[in-house]
Amino acid sequence: MKYFDLDKQEKKILKDFEEGKLIRVSKVREEKKKYQQYAKDTLNKKANINIRLSRKVLQKLKTKAAKEGIPYQTLASSILHRFATK
């Protein structure tokens, strides 16, 4: 599943990698571990948002969440995630 689009610079890096143009750095394991942590920290961050909903929509969302047995914020997040990833 793809969550992002590569920018111009990232596409060039990928192309160079695929063509074998990149040179191995010293202390590869340490460098790899460091950048894996950077990626993990970046991709796992959650952001808070504020959104205005009508009282009617909010009440319906809360009702559906209660029927599912989950918090309404979790339901809203799930709905947005499904929409964004399709």
KAZIMO-V564558 format. One record per residue. N is the residue number from 1. RES is the residue in one small letter. SS is DSSP state (2 for helix, 1 for strand, 0 for the rest). Layout:
n res ss
N RES SS
N RES SS
This chain:
n res ss
1 m 0
2 k 0
3 y 0
4 f 0
5 d 0
6 l 0
7 d 0
8 k 2
9 q 2
10 e 2
11 k 2
12 k 2
13 i 2
14 l 2
15 k 2
16 d 2
17 f 2
18 e 2
19 e 0
20 g 0
21 k 0
22 l 0
23 i 0
24 r 0
25 v 0
26 s 0
27 k 0
28 v 2
29 r 2
30 e 2
31 e 2
32 k 2
33 k 2
34 k 2
35 y 2
36 q 2
37 q 2
38 y 2
39 a 2
40 k 2
41 d 2
42 t 2
43 l 2
44 n 0
45 k 0
46 k 0
47 a 0
48 n 0
49 i 0
50 n 0
51 i 0
52 r 0
53 l 0
54 s 0
55 r 2
56 k 2
57 v 2
58 l 2
59 q 2
60 k 2
61 l 2
62 k 2
63 t 2
64 k 2
65 a 2
66 a 2
67 k 2
68 e 2
69 g 0
70 i 0
71 p 0
72 y 2
73 q 2
74 t 2
75 l 2
76 a 2
77 s 2
78 s 2
79 i 2
80 l 2
81 h 2
82 r 2
83 f 2
84 a 2
85 t 2
86 k 0
